[in-house]
Amino acid sequence: MNIPNILTAFRILLIPVLVLVYYLPFAWNYTAACVVFVAAAVTDYFDGYLARKLNQMTPFGAFLDPVADKLMVAVALVLLTEQYSSHWFAVPAAIIIGREIVISALREWMAELGKRTSVAVSYIGKVKTFVQMVSLTVLLAFPNGSGVMSIFGLVLLYVAAGLTLWSMVIYIRAAWGDLMGPAIK
């Protein structure tokens, strides 16, 4: 275990903390949940930065980092679905979670073919992740569904959903030749 892997594992350990804090019966529960989420987002940045800077990239970290990201985002979206109980929230949440499942399966399949690098994380994927994190931070901090900040968070969620679809198209196009290749026997 190295520092980047410890940060990634810490991010996963923050997931039940996020859920617990979100449901605390106190007026500050949403603010506290937002702080937990931001702490997780910050570790996401630093684990990758430190892994590259300290030359501590490991197969375990390469596996666990995207899992931690996807879990944190999916859990935050599920929590917020209760507060924003409408199709206006459910549609982008479903797009984001659905895309993560599709791309994870695509990457696994491409890895089996020995072509994992053809669906490596792209710049648009990094932008998508940043917009998701900002959106979810705003929505966790202002979960009442009304007001300027909630609307701003929802607009950012739609931007994130659009970037999510765009990045999915990029990944699928990169794998298209292999997806439409000869039948597997």
C-alpha positions in Angstrom: 0.0 0.0 0.0 1.2 3.4 -0.9 -0.2 6.9 -0.3 -2.2 7.1 -3.5 -3.8 3.7 -2.8 -4.5 4.7 0.8 -6.3 7.9 -0.4 -8.4 5.8 -2.8 -9.3 3.3 -0.1 -10.1 6.3 2.2 -12.5 7.5 -0.5 -14.3 4.2 -0.5 -14.5 4.3 3.3 -16.1 7.8 3.1 -19.1 6.3 1.2 -21.0 4.9 4.2 -20.0 8.1 6.1 -21.7 10.1 3.4 -24.9 8.1 3.7 -24.9 8.2 7.5 -24.2 12.0 7.7 -26.8 12.7 4.9 -29.5 11.1 7.0 -28.6 12.5 10.4 -31.6 14.3 12.0 -29.8 17.6 12.3 -30.1 20.9 10.4 -26.4 20.7 9.3 -26.7 17.2 7.9 -26.6 18.3 4.2 -23.7 20.7 4.8 -21.8 17.8 6.5 -22.6 15.4 3.7 -21.3 18.0 1.2 -18.1 18.3 3.2 -17.7 14.5 3.1 -18.3 14.5 -0.6 -15.8 17.3 -1.2 -13.2 15.4 0.8 -13.7 12.4 -1.4 -13.4 14.5 -4.5 -10.2 16.1 -3.3 -8.7 12.7 -2.6 -9.7 11.7 -6.1 -7.5 14.5 -7.5 -4.6 13.9 -5.1 -4.4 10.1 -5.4 -3.9 10.3 -9.2 -1.5 13.3 -8.9 0.6 11.6 -6.2 0.7 8.3 -8.1 2.1 10.0 -11.1 4.4 12.4 -9.2 5.8 9.8 -6.9 5.8 7.1 -9.6 3.6 4.9 -7.4 1.1 3.7 -10.0 0.0 0.2 -9.2 -2.4 -2.3 -10.8 -4.4 -2.2 -7.6 -4.7 1.6 -7.8 -5.5 1.5 -11.5 -8.4 -0.9 -10.6 -9.6 0.7 -7.4 -9.5 4.4 -8.4 -12.3 4.3 -11.0 -14.3 2.0 -8.8 -14.1 4.5 -6.0 -15.2 7.3 -8.3 -18.1 5.5 -9.7 -19.3 4.3 -6.3 -19.1 7.8 -4.8 -21.0 9.4 -7.7 -23.7 6.7 -7.8 -24.3 6.8 -4.1 -24.5 10.6 -4.1 -27.0 10.5 -7.1 -29.1 7.9 -5.3 -29.2 10.0 -2.1 -30.2 13.1 -4.0 -32.9 11.2 -6.0 -34.9 11.2 -2.7 -34.6 15.0 -2.4 -35.2 15.8 -6.1 -37.9 13.3 -6.6 -38.8 14.1 -10.2 -38.0 13.1 -13.7 -35.9 16.3 -14.0 -33.4 14.7 -11.7 -33.9 11.0 -12.4 -33.2 11.3 -16.1 -29.6 12.7 -15.9 -28.9 10.5 -12.8 -29.9 7.4 -14.8 -27.8 8.6 -17.8 -24.8 9.1 -15.6 -25.1 5.7 -13.7 -26.1 3.8 -16.9 -23.1 5.2 -18.8 -20.7 4.1 -16.0 -22.1 0.6 -16.2 -21.8 0.5 -20.0 -18.2 1.9 -20.1 -17.0 -0.3 -17.3 -18.3 -3.3 -19.2 -16.7 -2.0 -22.4 -13.4 -1.5 -20.7 -13.5 -5.0 -19.2 -14.3 -6.5 -22.5 -11.6 -4.6 -24.3 -9.1 -5.6 -21.7 -10.0 -9.3 -22.4 -9.1 -8.6 -26.0 -5.8 -6.9 -25.0 -7.0 -3.5 -26.2 -7.7 -1.7 -22.9 -5.7 1.3 -24.0 -8.1 2.0 -26.9 -10.7 2.9 -24.3 -8.4 4.7 -21.8 -9.7 7.7 -19.9 -9.9 10.7 -22.3 -9.8 14.5 -21.6 -13.5 14.7 -22.0 -13.9 12.0 -19.4 -11.9 14.2 -17.0 -14.0 17.2 -17.7 -17.1 15.1 -17.2 -15.9 14.0 -13.8 -15.1 17.6 -12.8 -18.5 18.9 -13.8 -20.2 15.9 -12.0 -18.3 16.6 -8.8 -19.1 20.3 -8.9 -22.8 19.6 -9.6 -23.1 17.0 -6.9 -21.3 19.2 -4.4 -23.8 22.1 -5.1 -26.8 19.7 -5.0 -25.7 18.2 -1.7 -25.2 21.6 -0.2 -28.5 22.9 -1.4 -30.8 19.9 -1.6 -34.2 21.6 -1.2 -34.8 21.7 -5.0 -35.5 25.4 -5.2 -33.4 28.5 -5.3 -30.7 29.7 -7.5 -28.0 27.3 -6.3 -30.2 24.2 -6.7 -31.1 25.3 -10.2 -27.4 25.9 -10.9 -26.6 22.4 -9.6 -29.3 20.8 -11.8 -28.1 22.7 -14.8 -24.6 21.4 -14.1 -26.0 17.9 -13.7 -27.5 18.2 -17.2 -24.2 19.4 -18.5 -22.5 16.4 -16.8 -25.1 14.1 -18.4 -24.4 15.6 -21.8 -20.7 15.2 -21.3 -21.3 11.7 -20.1 -23.1 10.7 -23.3 -20.5 12.4 -25.4 -17.6 10.6 -23.7 -19.6 7.3 -24.1 -19.9 7.9 -27.8 -16.1 8.5 -28.0 -15.3 5.3 -26.1 -17.8 3.2 -28.2 -16.4 4.7 -31.4 -12.9 3.8 -30.3 -14.0 0.2 -29.8 -16.5 0.0 -32.7 -14.3 -2.1 -34.9 -13.9 -4.7 -32.2 -17.6 -4.6 -31.3 -18.6 -5.2 -34.9 -15.9 -7.7 -35.7 -16.4 -11.3 -36.6 -18.7 -13.4 -34.4 -17.2 -15.0 -31.3 -17.3 -18.8 -31.4 
